[in-house]
């Protein structure tokens, strides 16, 4: 992201007592607080020192499982993700990354459902619309590659934006895309009524 970053040498960091103590502290806080945001910090630290794959996978599993538990809580309590809150952003990010992975693996049903649930639970108008565009692209049968190559505008991503993990910039304005996809928007809204009825 920033090319001026000095080269961090994994080997040196592996021997750096301060860095290692920091990882241990993060691991403890992550578990004690069931914090997804800390889980991501821990993941970054472990990736920097090139930790063994099973340790990386363990953190991924922790992040995803906790994110879905928190999502279930939000739905039960009829609460939204506060996209100004670090923990809520990390939780939504984990679900979003999981949805994108499903999409890239051609699990269209799983991806669509997750994008719709994010649209429903995010307290942020721009992100709500962006998630609906994702869901509509899936419903319209666009492959993951097609979506990324023809619909997403990567040039406009602001790396300093805490919400930059979520694709929100498209090659056409979001409102135009939602108008073009109006039949899928209706379909998505119909599917979300089920959640409303359970409220």
N, C-alpha and C positions, 0 to 999 in steps of 0.2 A: 504494500500500500504506500509506504513512504520509503523512497529509495535511499534516503540519507541515513537510514538505520545502520548502525555499525554491524558488522557480521558478528552474530552471537555464536560462539563456539560451544557446541553441545558438550564436548569433552571437558572444557573448563568449568562449565556450569555444573556438571555432574559431580565435580569435586568441591564446588563452592558451598561451604557450610551454611551460609546465610540463605542461599537459594533453596537448598534442600530443607532447611528448617521452615522456610516459607511454604514449601509444598506440603510438609507434614501438617502445618497449622491449617492450611487450606483444606486438606483431607478431613481433618477433625471437624472444622467448622461446617464443611459441606454436609457431613453426616449428621452432626448435632442439630443443625438448623434445617436439614433437608433442603438446602439452598441450591437451586438450579443455576443461579447466577454464579455462585462460587464453583459449581461443577464445571461451568464453562472456563472459568479462570484456571482451575486445576487442569482441565484438558489442554489448554494453551501451554501451560508450564510443562506438562508431561510431553507434549509434542515437541517443544523446544529442545528438551534433553533426549529426545528420541527414545522414550520409554518403551518397554516391550509391548507388543500388540495386545496381549491379554489385559494389561493394565489400562490401556487406552479404551479397549472395548468395555471394560468394567465401568469406566466413567460414563461412556456413551449410554450404557444400559441404565445406570443410575439416573442420568439426565432424562432419558425418554420415559422411563417408568414413573418418575416423579411428576413429569410434565402432564402425563395422562391422568394421574391421580388428582393433580390440581385442576385440570380441565373438568373432570367429573365433579369435583367440589363446586367449581364455579357454576356449572350447569344446574346442580342440585340447589345451590343457594341463590340461583337466578342473578348471579353477579357477572360483570364483564371484566375483561383484562384491562387494567389501567395502563395505557401505553406511555405513561410518564413514570411508571414504577419499575425499577430495575429488575425485581424478581418476576413481575408479570411479563415484562419484555422477554426475559430469558425463557420463561415457560412457553410463551407464544412462539418464540423462535424455535424451540425444540420441536413443537408440533408442526410448525411450518417446514422445518428441514426434513422432518419425517414424511410429510406430505409430498415434498419435492422428490424425495427418494422414491416414494411409491410411484409417483408420476414417471420418473425416469426408468422405473422397472416395468412400466406399462400396466400397473395396477390402477386402472382408471377409476374404478368404483371407490377404492380406498382413498385415492388422492382427492377426488371430487368431494367426498364426505368431509374430509379434513379441511379443505379450503372453505367449504360452506360453514362448518362449525367455527372456523376462525372469523369468517365474515360476521357471524352471529355474535361472537363473544368479544371482539375487539372494540374497545371504546375509542375509536379514532376513525373519523369519516373517510379519510384518504385510504387508509389500510382496509377498511371494510369494502370499499369499491374495488381496490386492487385484488382482494381475495375473491371477490365475485368474478372479476375478469379471469383469474386463474381457473376457477370452477367452470366458467363458461367455455374456456379454451378446451378443457378436458371433455365437457359435454359435447362440444362441436367436433370431437374426434381428432383434435390436433395432437400430434406426437410431442413428446417433451422437447425433442430437437427443434421441431417446427416452432413451438412456442418460444423457445429461447432465441432462435435465430431470426424469426420473422416478426415477433411481437414485442420483445423486450428491448428497451433502449438502455444499454449498459453505460453509454457515454455520460448519462446524467446522474450517475450514482454519486452521492456525497459520502465519502468514506468517514467523515466526521459525524455523520448523523447516527445517533444510537439506534435508529430504525432501519439502517442501511441493509440489514440482513434480509429484509423483506423486499421483494421486487415490487416497486411502485411506479416505475417509469416505463412507459410503453411507447412504441413507435407512433401511436396515435393517442390523442387525449382520451383519458379514461371514460369520460361521459359519452364520447362518440363510440368507443368500443362497446360500452354497455347498451347503447341504442342499437348497434349492429347485432349484438347478441341478445336482443330483447326477449326472444322466445326462450332462450336458456336461462335468462335472469328470472323469468316467470316460473320456469321449472324449478330452479334453485329455491325460489321463495316458497313455492308449494312444499318442497321437501322440508324447509325450515319451519313450516307451520306446525309440524309434529312437535318440535321443541317448544313452541309457543303454547300448544295445547297442554303440554305437560307442566307448564308453569303454574 
